[in-house]
Amino acid sequence: MGTKQVKALAEKLISKGLDQNTPVFLCENVGSKEMVYTDSILAKAKSEGITKQTKGPGILFIGEVLDKTLISKRLSQNPIQSL
């Protein structure tokens, strides 16, 4: 699914009862030195979408599985190394 469909996906999830404050993360170039992530919430994703920051592949995560504080803590303790 492309990032162009994030708005529609967020709208559908909210309409099905998912909390509009549910975290949304777009992680790009995972596993490389160029990894970046964009964090948001469903309500903002519904109204604004999520813009890719790179031309690399991305993975969209929705839910508490990726909490911003957890990401920051893990990355500072154990930065991702390129293989």
Biopython code that builds the backbone (N, CA, C, O; Angstrom):
import numpy as np
from Bio.PDB.StructureBuilder import StructureBuilder

atoms = [
    (1, "MET", "N", (0.846, -1.179, 0.000)),
    (1, "MET", "CA", (0.000, 0.000, 0.000)),
    (1, "MET", "C", (0.883, 1.231, 0.000)),
    (1, "MET", "O", (1.794, 1.343, 0.820)),
    (2, "GLY", "N", (0.624, 2.149, -0.905)),
    (2, "GLY", "CA", (1.404, 3.374, -0.967)),
    (2, "GLY", "C", (0.979, 4.388, 0.073)),
    (2, "GLY", "O", (-0.118, 4.310, 0.625)),
    (3, "THR", "N", (1.858, 5.339, 0.333)),
    (3, "THR", "CA", (1.537, 6.376, 1.306)),
    (3, "THR", "C", (0.384, 7.248, 0.838)),
    (3, "THR", "O", (-0.200, 7.981, 1.637)),
    (4, "LYS", "N", (0.050, 7.181, -0.437)),
    (4, "LYS", "CA", (-1.085, 7.946, -0.965)),
    (4, "LYS", "C", (-2.408, 7.467, -0.375)),
    (4, "LYS", "O", (-3.400, 8.196, -0.409)),
    (5, "GLN", "N", (-2.430, 6.256, 0.163)),
    (5, "GLN", "CA", (-3.671, 5.701, 0.697)),
    (5, "GLN", "C", (-3.774, 5.795, 2.221)),
    (5, "GLN", "O", (-4.708, 5.256, 2.815)),
    (6, "VAL", "N", (-2.824, 6.473, 2.846)),
    (6, "VAL", "CA", (-2.822, 6.579, 4.303)),
    (6, "VAL", "C", (-4.073, 7.297, 4.806)),
    (6, "VAL", "O", (-4.660, 6.883, 5.806)),
    (7, "LYS", "N", (-4.487, 8.361, 4.130)),
    (7, "LYS", "CA", (-5.676, 9.100, 4.562)),
    (7, "LYS", "C", (-6.907, 8.194, 4.608)),
    (7, "LYS", "O", (-7.646, 8.183, 5.593)),
    (8, "ALA", "N", (-7.115, 7.447, 3.542)),
    (8, "ALA", "CA", (-8.279, 6.553, 3.469)),
    (8, "ALA", "C", (-8.195, 5.454, 4.524)),
    (8, "ALA", "O", (-9.203, 5.109, 5.142)),
    (9, "LEU", "N", (-7.010, 4.908, 4.732)),
    (9, "LEU", "CA", (-6.828, 3.864, 5.735)),
    (9, "LEU", "C", (-7.112, 4.412, 7.135)),
    (9, "LEU", "O", (-7.804, 3.771, 7.926)),
    (10, "ALA", "N", (-6.583, 5.587, 7.437)),
    (10, "ALA", "CA", (-6.810, 6.191, 8.756)),
    (10, "ALA", "C", (-8.296, 6.475, 8.969)),
    (10, "ALA", "O", (-8.827, 6.229, 10.052)),
    (11, "GLU", "N", (-8.953, 6.984, 7.955)),
    (11, "GLU", "CA", (-10.385, 7.267, 8.050)),
    (11, "GLU", "C", (-11.172, 5.991, 8.331)),
    (11, "GLU", "O", (-12.070, 5.990, 9.173)),
    (12, "LYS", "N", (-10.848, 4.921, 7.644)),
    (12, "LYS", "CA", (-11.553, 3.655, 7.827)),
    (12, "LYS", "C", (-11.310, 3.094, 9.236)),
    (12, "LYS", "O", (-12.244, 2.616, 9.878)),
    (13, "LEU", "N", (-10.073, 3.149, 9.712)),
    (13, "LEU", "CA", (-9.768, 2.630, 11.046)),
    (13, "LEU", "C", (-10.501, 3.418, 12.137)),
    (13, "LEU", "O", (-11.011, 2.833, 13.092)),
    (14, "ILE", "N", (-10.551, 4.735, 11.992)),
    (14, "ILE", "CA", (-11.275, 5.560, 12.957)),
    (14, "ILE", "C", (-12.767, 5.245, 12.904)),
    (14, "ILE", "O", (-13.419, 5.153, 13.944)),
    (15, "SER", "N", (-13.310, 5.079, 11.699)),
    (15, "SER", "CA", (-14.742, 4.772, 11.566)),
    (15, "SER", "C", (-15.094, 3.411, 12.159)),
    (15, "SER", "O", (-16.235, 3.178, 12.561)),
    (16, "LYS", "N", (-14.103, 2.507, 12.212)),
    (16, "LYS", "CA", (-14.325, 1.177, 12.804)),
    (16, "LYS", "C", (-14.078, 1.171, 14.317)),
    (16, "LYS", "O", (-14.196, 0.132, 14.966)),
    (17, "GLY", "N", (-13.732, 2.345, 14.876)),
    (17, "GLY", "CA", (-13.632, 2.448, 16.323)),
    (17, "GLY", "C", (-12.236, 2.579, 16.912)),
    (17, "GLY", "O", (-12.089, 2.663, 18.131)),
    (18, "LEU", "N", (-11.211, 2.599, 16.069)),
    (18, "LEU", "CA", (-9.860, 2.767, 16.597)),
    (18, "LEU", "C", (-9.692, 4.214, 17.057)),
    (18, "LEU", "O", (-10.102, 5.144, 16.362)),
    (19, "ASP", "N", (-9.092, 4.396, 18.221)),
    (19, "ASP", "CA", (-8.898, 5.724, 18.809)),
    (19, "ASP", "C", (-8.146, 6.625, 17.834)),
    (19, "ASP", "O", (-7.132, 6.219, 17.266)),
    (20, "GLN", "N", (-8.637, 7.837, 17.642)),
    (20, "GLN", "CA", (-8.003, 8.766, 16.710)),
    (20, "GLN", "C", (-6.623, 9.222, 17.171)),
    (20, "GLN", "O", (-5.874, 9.807, 16.388)),
    (21, "ASN", "N", (-6.276, 8.963, 18.430)),
    (21, "ASN", "CA", (-4.954, 9.300, 18.952)),
    (21, "ASN", "C", (-3.974, 8.126, 18.863)),
    (21, "ASN", "O", (-2.876, 8.189, 19.415)),
    (22, "THR", "N", (-4.370, 7.062, 18.170)),
    (22, "THR", "CA", (-3.499, 5.909, 17.986)),
    (22, "THR", "C", (-2.256, 6.329, 17.201)),
    (22, "THR", "O", (-2.369, 6.993, 16.171)),
    (23, "PRO", "N", (-1.064, 5.942, 17.686)),
    (23, "PRO", "CA", (0.169, 6.307, 16.977)),
    (23, "PRO", "C", (0.269, 5.665, 15.595)),
    (23, "PRO", "O", (-0.191, 4.545, 15.370)),
    (24, "VAL", "N", (0.884, 6.408, 14.682)),
    (24, "VAL", "CA", (1.165, 5.942, 13.329)),
    (24, "VAL", "C", (2.625, 6.287, 13.038)),
    (24, "VAL", "O", (3.064, 7.411, 13.282)),
    (25, "PHE", "N", (3.367, 5.322, 12.519)),
    (25, "PHE", "CA", (4.772, 5.541, 12.180)),
    (25, "PHE", "C", (5.032, 5.071, 10.757)),
    (25, "PHE", "O", (4.603, 3.987, 10.362)),
    (26, "LEU", "N", (5.732, 5.887, 9.998)),
    (26, "LEU", "CA", (6.239, 5.473, 8.699)),
    (26, "LEU", "C", (7.743, 5.356, 8.841)),
    (26, "LEU", "O", (8.429, 6.357, 9.047)),
    (27, "CYS", "N", (8.260, 4.143, 8.731)),
    (27, "CYS", "CA", (9.701, 3.888, 8.844)),
    (27, "CYS", "C", (10.239, 3.619, 7.447)),
    (27, "CYS", "O", (9.740, 2.744, 6.740)),
    (28, "GLU", "N", (11.264, 4.379, 7.050)),
    (28, "GLU", "CA", (11.828, 4.261, 5.713)),
    (28, "GLU", "C", (13.287, 3.822, 5.777)),
    (28, "GLU", "O", (14.015, 4.152, 6.713)),
    (29, "ASN", "N", (13.687, 3.083, 4.772)),
    (29, "ASN", "CA", (15.069, 2.604, 4.668)),
    (29, "ASN", "C", (15.521, 1.851, 5.917)),
    (29, "ASN", "O", (16.661, 1.997, 6.360)),
    (30, "VAL", "N", (14.635, 1.059, 6.472)),
    (30, "VAL", "CA", (14.924, 0.309, 7.688)),
    (30, "VAL", "C", (16.121, -0.619, 7.456)),
    (30, "VAL", "O", (16.211, -1.311, 6.442)),
    (31, "GLY", "N", (17.028, -0.608, 8.422)),
    (31, "GLY", "CA", (18.207, -1.465, 8.338)),
    (31, "GLY", "C", (19.388, -0.810, 7.657)),
    (31, "GLY", "O", (20.426, -1.446, 7.471)),
    (32, "SER", "N", (19.251, 0.451, 7.281)),
    (32, "SER", "CA", (20.371, 1.151, 6.644)),
    (32, "SER", "C", (20.717, 2.398, 7.447)),
    (32, "SER", "O", (19.972, 2.810, 8.336)),
    (33, "LYS", "N", (21.858, 2.988, 7.119)),
    (33, "LYS", "CA", (22.272, 4.220, 7.800)),
    (33, "LYS", "C", (21.343, 5.384, 7.480)),
    (33, "LYS", "O", (21.324, 6.381, 8.202)),
    (34, "GLU", "N", (20.579, 5.261, 6.410)),
    (34, "GLU", "CA", (19.664, 6.321, 5.990)),
    (34, "GLU", "C", (18.255, 6.145, 6.547)),
    (34, "GLU", "O", (17.312, 6.765, 6.054)),
    (35, "MET", "N", (18.104, 5.307, 7.569)),
    (35, "MET", "CA", (16.784, 5.077, 8.144)),
    (35, "MET", "C", (16.224, 6.370, 8.741)),
    (35, "MET", "O", (16.915, 7.093, 9.459)),
    (36, "VAL", "N", (14.971, 6.637, 8.431)),
    (36, "VAL", "CA", (14.253, 7.760, 9.016)),
    (36, "VAL", "C", (12.850, 7.287, 9.367)),
    (36, "VAL", "O", (12.337, 6.339, 8.771)),
    (37, "TYR", "N", (12.235, 7.951, 10.335)),
    (37, "TYR", "CA", (10.845, 7.631, 10.623)),
    (37, "TYR", "C", (10.067, 8.907, 10.855)),
    (37, "TYR", "O", (10.601, 9.905, 11.340)),
    (38, "THR", "N", (8.811, 8.856, 10.503)),
    (38, "THR", "CA", (7.878, 9.949, 10.699)),
    (38, "THR", "C", (6.791, 9.439, 11.623)),
    (38, "THR", "O", (6.179, 8.403, 11.364)),
    (39, "ASP", "N", (6.551, 10.172, 12.706)),
    (39, "ASP", "CA", (5.510, 9.750, 13.630)),
    (39, "ASP", "C", (4.318, 10.698, 13.540)),
    (39, "ASP", "O", (4.461, 11.882, 13.234)),
    (40, "SER", "N", (3.149, 10.147, 13.813)),
    (40, "SER", "CA", (1.912, 10.903, 13.730)),
    (40, "SER", "C", (0.862, 10.189, 14.581)),
    (40, "SER", "O", (1.179, 9.279, 15.347)),
    (41, "ILE", "N", (-0.366, 10.607, 14.436)),
    (41, "ILE", "CA", (-1.512, 9.918, 15.039)),
    (41, "ILE", "C", (-2.561, 9.743, 13.948)),
    (41, "ILE", "O", (-2.507, 10.416, 12.919)),
    (42, "LEU", "N", (-3.511, 8.846, 14.167)),
    (42, "LEU", "CA", (-4.513, 8.559, 13.137)),
    (42, "LEU", "C", (-5.264, 9.810, 12.681)),
    (42, "LEU", "O", (-5.483, 9.992, 11.484)),
    (43, "ALA", "N", (-5.660, 10.673, 13.617)),
    (43, "ALA", "CA", (-6.435, 11.864, 13.244)),
    (43, "ALA", "C", (-5.653, 12.748, 12.275)),
    (43, "ALA", "O", (-6.211, 13.246, 11.298)),
    (44, "LYS", "N", (-4.380, 12.940, 12.541)),
    (44, "LYS", "CA", (-3.541, 13.764, 11.664)),
    (44, "LYS", "C", (-3.283, 13.050, 10.334)),
    (44, "LYS", "O", (-3.279, 13.681, 9.277)),
    (45, "ALA", "N", (-3.068, 11.738, 10.391)),
    (45, "ALA", "CA", (-2.872, 10.969, 9.165)),
    (45, "ALA", "C", (-4.122, 11.034, 8.288)),
    (45, "ALA", "O", (-4.028, 11.073, 7.061)),
    (46, "LYS", "N", (-5.290, 11.045, 8.926)),
    (46, "LYS", "CA", (-6.555, 11.134, 8.183)),
    (46, "LYS", "C", (-6.669, 12.481, 7.471)),
    (46, "LYS", "O", (-7.109, 12.535, 6.323)),
    (47, "SER", "N", (-6.283, 13.552, 8.129)),
    (47, "SER", "CA", (-6.449, 14.876, 7.533)),
    (47, "SER", "C", (-5.286, 15.295, 6.631)),
    (47, "SER", "O", (-5.492, 15.989, 5.636)),
    (48, "GLU", "N", (-4.056, 14.873, 6.978)),
    (48, "GLU", "CA", (-2.890, 15.342, 6.242)),
    (48, "GLU", "C", (-2.129, 14.249, 5.488)),
    (48, "GLU", "O", (-1.324, 14.546, 4.606)),
    (49, "GLY", "N", (-2.383, 13.002, 5.832)),
    (49, "GLY", "CA", (-1.594, 11.920, 5.265)),
    (49, "GLY", "C", (-0.224, 11.884, 5.915)),
    (49, "GLY", "O", (0.008, 12.556, 6.920)),
    (50, "ILE", "N", (0.682, 11.106, 5.347)),
    (50, "ILE", "CA", (2.072, 11.052, 5.802)),
    (50, "ILE", "C", (2.943, 11.148, 4.562)),
    (50, "ILE", "O", (2.788, 10.370, 3.620)),
    (51, "THR", "N", (3.847, 12.095, 4.568)),
    (51, "THR", "CA", (4.713, 12.324, 3.422)),
    (51, "THR", "C", (6.019, 11.562, 3.588)),
    (51, "THR", "O", (6.686, 11.669, 4.617)),
    (52, "LYS", "N", (6.374, 10.795, 2.571)),
    (52, "LYS", "CA", (7.662, 10.100, 2.590)),
    (52, "LYS", "C", (8.783, 11.125, 2.558)),
    (52, "LYS", "O", (8.685, 12.156, 1.893)),
    (53, "GLN", "N", (9.855, 10.824, 3.291)),
    (53, "GLN", "CA", (11.011, 11.702, 3.324)),
    (53, "GLN", "C", (12.117, 11.231, 2.387)),
    (53, "GLN", "O", (13.046, 11.984, 2.096)),
    (54, "THR", "N", (12.023, 9.990, 1.914)),
    (54, "THR", "CA", (13.058, 9.426, 1.051)),
    (54, "THR", "C", (12.393, 8.751, -0.151)),
    (54, "THR", "O", (11.167, 8.696, -0.254)),
    (55, "LYS", "N", (13.217, 8.247, -1.041)),
    (55, "LYS", "CA", (12.700, 7.469, -2.168)),
    (55, "LYS", "C", (12.796, 5.975, -1.882)),
    (55, "LYS", "O", (12.405, 5.151, -2.708)),
    (56, "GLY", "N", (13.322, 5.632, -0.701)),
    (56, "GLY", "CA", (13.492, 4.227, -0.326)),
    (56, "GLY", "C", (12.188, 3.590, 0.108)),
    (56, "GLY", "O", (11.158, 4.260, 0.194)),
    (57, "PRO", "N", (12.232, 2.291, 0.381)),
    (57, "PRO", "CA", (11.035, 1.572, 0.823)),
    (57, "PRO", "C", (10.615, 2.002, 2.223)),
    (57, "PRO", "O", (11.438, 2.419, 3.039)),
    (58, "GLY", "N", (9.331, 1.892, 2.476)),
    (58, "GLY", "CA", (8.800, 2.266, 3.785)),
    (58, "GLY", "C", (7.850, 1.221, 4.331)),
    (58, "GLY", "O", (7.230, 0.462, 3.586)),
    (59, "ILE", "N", (7.754, 1.200, 5.645)),
    (59, "ILE", "CA", (6.825, 0.308, 6.339)),
    (59, "ILE", "C", (5.948, 1.172, 7.231)),
    (59, "ILE", "O", (6.450, 1.997, 7.994)),
    (60, "LEU", "N", (4.642, 0.983, 7.135)),
    (60, "LEU", "CA", (3.699, 1.742, 7.944)),
    (60, "LEU", "C", (3.288, 0.900, 9.144)),
    (60, "LEU", "O", (2.805, -0.222, 8.990)),
    (61, "PHE", "N", (3.482, 1.447, 10.339)),
    (61, "PHE", "CA", (3.077, 0.789, 11.579)),
    (61, "PHE", "C", (1.970, 1.618, 12.213)),
    (61, "PHE", "O", (2.054, 2.844, 12.284)),
    (62, "ILE", "N", (0.933, 0.929, 12.671)),
    (62, "ILE", "CA", (-0.176, 1.608, 13.327)),
    (62, "ILE", "C", (-0.423, 0.931, 14.659)),
    (62, "ILE", "O", (-0.621, -0.282, 14.714)),
    (63, "GLY", "N", (-0.414, 1.711, 15.740)),
    (63, "GLY", "CA", (-0.695, 1.166, 17.059)),
    (63, "GLY", "C", (0.433, 1.414, 18.048)),
    (63, "GLY", "O", (1.441, 2.047, 17.734)),
    (64, "GLU", "N", (0.234, 0.903, 19.231)),
    (64, "GLU", "CA", (1.161, 1.131, 20.321)),
    (64, "GLU", "C", (2.455, 0.342, 20.201)),
    (64, "GLU", "O", (3.355, 0.509, 21.024)),
    (65, "VAL", "N", (2.566, -0.510, 19.195)),
    (65, "VAL", "CA", (3.756, -1.349, 19.060)),
    (65, "VAL", "C", (5.020, -0.503, 18.953)),
    (65, "VAL", "O", (6.083, -0.924, 19.408)),
    (66, "LEU", "N", (4.919, 0.660, 18.370)),
    (66, "LEU", "CA", (6.062, 1.555, 18.259)),
    (66, "LEU", "C", (5.762, 2.865, 18.971)),
    (66, "LEU", "O", (5.189, 3.785, 18.387)),
    (67, "ASP", "N", (6.146, 2.939, 20.208)),
    (67, "ASP", "CA", (5.978, 4.159, 20.977)),
    (67, "ASP", "C", (7.211, 5.029, 20.749)),
    (67, "ASP", "O", (8.332, 4.520, 20.737)),
    (68, "LYS", "N", (7.020, 6.323, 20.572)),
    (68, "LYS", "CA", (8.133, 7.233, 20.272)),
    (68, "LYS", "C", (9.238, 7.148, 21.323)),
    (68, "LYS", "O", (10.419, 7.166, 20.979)),
    (69, "THR", "N", (8.872, 7.058, 22.577)),
    (69, "THR", "CA", (9.898, 6.994, 23.614)),
    (69, "THR", "C", (10.675, 5.691, 23.523)),
    (69, "THR", "O", (11.877, 5.661, 23.786)),
    (70, "LEU", "N", (9.996, 4.619, 23.155)),
    (70, "LEU", "CA", (10.664, 3.327, 22.999)),
    (70, "LEU", "C", (11.647, 3.377, 21.833)),
    (70, "LEU", "O", (12.774, 2.895, 21.945)),
    (71, "ILE", "N", (11.227, 3.952, 20.734)),
    (71, "ILE", "CA", (12.114, 4.068, 19.575)),
    (71, "ILE", "C", (13.346, 4.886, 19.939)),
    (71, "ILE", "O", (14.471, 4.466, 19.666)),
    (72, "SER", "N", (13.146, 6.043, 20.551)),
    (72, "SER", "CA", (14.272, 6.904, 20.906)),
    (72, "SER", "C", (15.238, 6.199, 21.841)),
    (72, "SER", "O", (16.453, 6.278, 21.663)),
    (73, "LYS", "N", (14.701, 5.512, 22.835)),
    (73, "LYS", "CA", (15.534, 4.812, 23.807)),
    (73, "LYS", "C", (16.329, 3.693, 23.134)),
    (73, "LYS", "O", (17.533, 3.567, 23.356)),
    (74, "ARG", "N", (15.666, 2.893, 22.324)),
    (74, "ARG", "CA", (16.338, 1.767, 21.668)),
    (74, "ARG", "C", (17.401, 2.246, 20.689)),
    (74, "ARG", "O", (18.495, 1.684, 20.641)),
    (75, "LEU", "N", (17.093, 3.280, 19.906)),
    (75, "LEU", "CA", (18.060, 3.758, 18.926)),
    (75, "LEU", "C", (19.276, 4.382, 19.598)),
    (75, "LEU", "O", (20.394, 4.253, 19.097)),
    (76, "SER", "N", (19.071, 5.054, 20.721)),
    (76, "SER", "CA", (20.211, 5.664, 21.393)),
    (76, "SER", "C", (21.076, 4.608, 22.078)),
    (76, "SER", "O", (22.287, 4.792, 22.203)),
    (77, "GLN", "N", (20.476, 3.511, 22.521)),
    (77, "GLN", "CA", (21.220, 2.454, 23.199)),
    (77, "GLN", "C", (21.865, 1.482, 22.229)),
    (77, "GLN", "O", (22.932, 0.936, 22.511)),
    (78, "ASN", "N", (21.231, 1.265, 21.094)),
    (78, "ASN", "CA", (21.707, 0.250, 20.165)),
    (78, "ASN", "C", (21.424, 0.694, 18.735)),
    (78, "ASN", "O", (20.497, 0.188, 18.103)),
    (79, "PRO", "N", (22.216, 1.638, 18.217)),
    (79, "PRO", "CA", (21.947, 2.136, 16.859)),
    (79, "PRO", "C", (21.991, 1.009, 15.826)),
    (79, "PRO", "O", (22.735, 0.038, 15.965)),
    (80, "ILE", "N", (21.186, 1.170, 14.806)),
    (80, "ILE", "CA", (21.129, 0.168, 13.738)),
    (80, "ILE", "C", (22.440, 0.222, 12.948)),
    (80, "ILE", "O", (22.888, 1.298, 12.550)),
    (81, "GLN", "N", (23.026, -0.901, 12.733)),
    (81, "GLN", "CA", (24.266, -1.009, 11.968)),
    (81, "GLN", "C", (23.921, -1.531, 10.576)),
    (81, "GLN", "O", (23.043, -2.379, 10.417)),
    (82, "SER", "N", (24.616, -1.017, 9.583)),
    (82, "SER", "CA", (24.385, -1.559, 8.246)),
    (82, "SER", "C", (25.070, -2.924, 8.152)),
    (82, "SER", "O", (26.108, -3.152, 8.772)),
    (83, "LEU", "N", (24.485, -3.813, 7.382)),
    (83, "LEU", "CA", (25.020, -5.169, 7.268)),
    (83, "LEU", "C", (26.091, -5.259, 6.204)),
    (83, "LEU", "O", (26.647, -6.334, 5.978)),
]
sb = StructureBuilder()
sb.init_structure("model")
sb.init_model(0)
sb.init_chain("A")
sb.init_seg("    ")
for serial, (resi, resn, name, xyz) in enumerate(atoms, 1):
    if name == "N":
        sb.init_residue(resn, " ", resi, " ")
    sb.init_atom(name, np.array(xyz, "f"), 0.0, 1.0, " ", f" {name:<3s}", serial, name[0])
structure = sb.get_structure()
